Amino acid sequence: MEGGRRELNVRDKLQEIFRRIVGDETIEISDEMTVGDIGGWDSIMYIDLILRIEKTFKIQFTIQEIVREKKMGGFIHMIEDKLQV
């Protein structure tokens, strides 16, 4: 159960970051969601997303990880792996 609670915490924090960047408190992220699903999304917003994730969770992504992962569910798993959840 503890692992599930931590996953929810990562998901909640990621959603909060995403909502701030997009400026829409109603957006709900899902595992299959990509940034391309959001109208008006651009490369600057993507960089902002990565930087905020790294700062919030005190982790760093490699370029390969950033390029490889497209779906929010994948980002959640990458964050959890880096946090060793």
N, C-alpha and C positions, 0 to 999 in steps of 0.2 A: 504493500500500500504506500509505503514511503516513497518509492520510486515514482509511482503515479502522481503523488502530490508534487514532487519536484518537476515532473514533466509539465504539469499544469502551470507551475510557477514560471517555467521557461516560456511556455506558450503564451501566458498572460503578459509577461514582460515584452515578448516579441510583438504581440498585438498592440500593446501600448505604444511601442516605438513606431510601428507601422502607421497607426492612427495619427500620431503627431506629424509624421512626415507628410502624409497625404492630406491632413487637415480635415479628416472626416471621422468623427467619433462612432459612427454607425458601422464602419467596415469590420467584418468578421473574417479573420484569416482561416484557411482550411489547409489541410495537408497537400492537396492538389493545386492550390492557388499558386500562381506565378505573378511576378510584378507586371508582366504584360497584360494581366487581367484588369489592371487599373488604368482607366483612361487618363491620359495626360502624364503618365509615368515617363521619366527621362533618366539619362545616365547620371545626372547630378543627384537625383533622388536616390538612385541605387547606391552611389558612393556614400551618401548620407546614411542610408540604412546600414551598410556594412560598418561604418565608423561608429555609429550609435550602438550597434550590437557589440562590437569589440569593447567599447567603453563601459557599457552597462554590465556585461558579463566578465570583464577583465580577461579577455581572450584575444587571440589574433588568428586570422585566417591567412592561409597561403593564397597566392594568386590562383593556383590550380583549384583549390577548394571553391573560391569565389566563382570562377568560370564554370566549374563542373556542376555546381548545384543551382537548380532553377526553381524548385518547388519549396514552399514554406515548410512542409513536413521534413524535407531534407535539411533545411537550415536548423530546425528544432533538433533533429538527431545529431547534427554536427556540433551544435552548442552543447548538448548533453554529453557527447563524447569528450569534448574539450574540458568540460567541468567534471568529467568522470562520474557522472550520475549513475 
